[in-house]
């Protein structure tokens, strides 16, 4: 079973270029994921009341995400988001998303990987029971390469910014919302680099790379209200931007990469 | 002429209490204002192309805003926003908004006051020409007291926080979005005070004040990317929270007050 959800790009989703912010697209992808899980009967609200996990007070936790856009939609543009689950592992399930414009043309895609945790013990739950709910599975491969597993930043921070987690960062789960990490990352980049994202120069190298952008993000630990974080920016040999968000003890809580479409990571999209 | 716009409270609109954030309601009110202005033919896009102001490259600028909610809607709740213009002054027009739940019960209201500026000279334009467009006017008084004109903070800052304006703060106008100022303000308050807003203890005094909340905000100067701001929190004799946002030269760029419903400022709502 798969669902299609429609959204309009609203003023608060766009930046000064009048195109959607990359993390607003991420929010729309996650919103569709939530709506679809609700429809299938195992959304956050169902899990909180014990459905699907033997009475355990459970919740979905986003573990990794990749979003790959060939272009960023414009102000008031109507987009359709098509989403389906392709597989359940023991500890992780894969949800796929295709983003289309109003003519049905694909303008982007996303893959998200989710774990289910017991909210009382904060431990991951076995998803084998859900795998039995085969009606929720669609036999269609992810539309882009799955989110990359990102290792520790090997280089020094070329750029660094500190951020204290505030009220507006905290979502319904009581910790920082998934797209807030990406927002902190983008807010750390120089304005000229941000302007190039999804605008023909995603890696900030000054050359036209086709207008697309892809990000991969790995979530390692949650960030809580009042936590002091450091956002560290590095780069790899391809000139892609690498990011690591560290807590006050120096431990990585999140890693990410932002790259122009056309890297190996998104080759299946081409 | 008046318009009605429907919205659903999405995951990104809510906080850990599962109710809408007060500035998300503000964003929805502003979104309806934009949609309605578009429908009437003098939205930001029309103005940018010279409609309604003799070929001048103009834009609406929010000058003052008051939002008064008797309760904050919950996750996935459908709300209807009804909006109309009640008057045009020479330099300012008044737009009114009523927020209703899905049963049609009023749960809040807002009044916004707008100036029109010439984007090239940044000077205010005379609205007399628009006043002639009488079809856009509705002979219905504002549903709550108009936004209060707030004077300089007379007390010392009881609480202070600095903020550098970043990419995520900047909206389609190229400066900080109107609701970002309120977000910075709320992010400055202690968690316990924020939790009481719209939740029976809007002034943080620890006593039940009926569950409502009202904010009044005055915009004095725009905030631009990279600006260093200070958010200063004071209070008045009623225990209401007063706020002033100052730029690096110490000049106030925004003033606001957050109060429990039932103060003199919102008496017409009762």
Interface residues (C-beta under 8 A of the other chain):
Chain A: X10 X11 X12 X14 X15 X16 X18 X21 X23 X27 X30 X31 X34 X75 X166 X167 X168 X170 X171 X172 X173 X174 X177 X179 X183 X186 X187 X189 X191 X194 X225 X226
Chain B: X10 X11 X12 X14 X15 X16 X18 X21 X23 X27 X30 X31 X34 X75 X166 X167 X168 X170 X171 X172 X173 X174 X177 X179 X183 X186 X187 X189 X191 X194 X225 X226
